[in-house]
């Protein structure tokens, strides 16, 4: 009986570490996306070539979608529903 309890505690510690690592990775990725968005918005303000305007517009839209996804995943980890 004690052995099962010890195994369960060890397993929970591993799961907790995984969720912490996952959460930390998500937060790092969110930070990178925020920096990319800030840079892209800044670059968009100073370009004159129409092709670059399109490029940064699409890039910003993609980064915003990535940001939304990462926020949803981080909320799942926080609530404990992350698989």
C-alpha positions as CSV (number, residue, x, y, z in Angstrom):
1,X,0.0,0.0,0.0
2,X,2.7,2.4,0.9
3,X,4.6,1.6,-2.3
4,X,1.5,2.5,-4.4
5,X,1.2,5.8,-2.6
6,X,4.9,6.6,-3.1
7,X,4.6,5.8,-6.9
8,X,1.5,8.0,-7.1
9,X,3.3,10.9,-5.4
10,X,6.3,10.5,-7.8
11,X,4.0,10.4,-10.8
12,X,2.2,13.5,-9.7
13,X,5.6,15.3,-9.3
14,X,6.5,14.4,-12.8
15,X,3.2,15.6,-14.1
16,X,3.5,18.8,-12.2
17,X,7.0,19.4,-13.7
18,X,5.7,18.7,-17.2
19,X,2.9,21.2,-16.8
20,X,5.3,23.8,-15.4
21,X,7.7,23.2,-18.3
22,X,4.9,23.4,-20.7
23,X,3.5,26.6,-19.1
24,X,7.0,28.1,-19.1
25,X,7.5,27.2,-22.8
26,X,4.1,28.8,-23.6
27,X,5.0,31.9,-21.7
28,X,8.3,32.1,-23.5
29,X,6.6,31.7,-26.9
30,X,4.0,34.4,-26.0
31,X,6.8,36.8,-25.1
32,X,8.5,36.1,-28.5
33,X,5.2,36.6,-30.3
34,X,4.7,39.9,-28.5
35,X,8.2,41.1,-29.5
36,X,7.6,40.0,-33.1
37,X,4.3,41.9,-33.2
38,X,5.8,45.1,-31.7
39,X,8.6,44.9,-34.3
40,X,6.2,44.2,-37.2
41,X,3.9,47.1,-36.2
42,X,7.0,49.4,-35.9
43,X,8.2,48.3,-39.3
44,X,4.8,48.7,-40.9
45,X,4.8,52.4,-39.9
46,X,8.0,53.2,-41.8
47,X,7.7,51.3,-45.1
48,X,6.8,52.8,-48.4
49,X,6.8,49.8,-50.8
50,X,3.3,48.4,-51.3
51,X,4.6,44.9,-51.4
52,X,6.2,45.3,-47.9
53,X,2.9,46.8,-46.6
54,X,1.2,43.6,-47.7
55,X,4.0,41.5,-46.2
56,X,3.8,43.1,-42.8
57,X,0.0,43.0,-42.8
58,X,-0.1,39.3,-43.4
59,X,2.8,38.7,-40.9
60,X,0.9,40.7,-38.2
61,X,-2.2,38.8,-38.9
62,X,-0.3,35.5,-38.6
63,X,1.4,36.6,-35.3
64,X,-2.0,37.7,-33.9
65,X,-3.5,34.2,-34.6
66,X,-0.4,32.6,-33.0
67,X,-0.8,34.8,-30.0
68,X,-4.5,34.0,-29.6
69,X,-3.7,30.2,-29.8
70,X,-0.9,30.5,-27.2
71,X,-3.1,32.4,-24.8
72,X,-5.8,29.7,-25.1
73,X,-3.2,27.0,-24.4
74,X,-1.8,28.8,-21.4
75,X,-5.3,29.2,-20.0
76,X,-5.8,25.4,-20.4
77,X,-2.5,24.8,-18.5
78,X,-3.6,27.2,-15.7
79,X,-7.0,25.5,-15.4
80,X,-5.5,22.0,-15.5
81,X,-7.3,20.9,-18.7
82,X,-4.1,20.8,-20.8
83,X,-3.3,17.4,-22.3
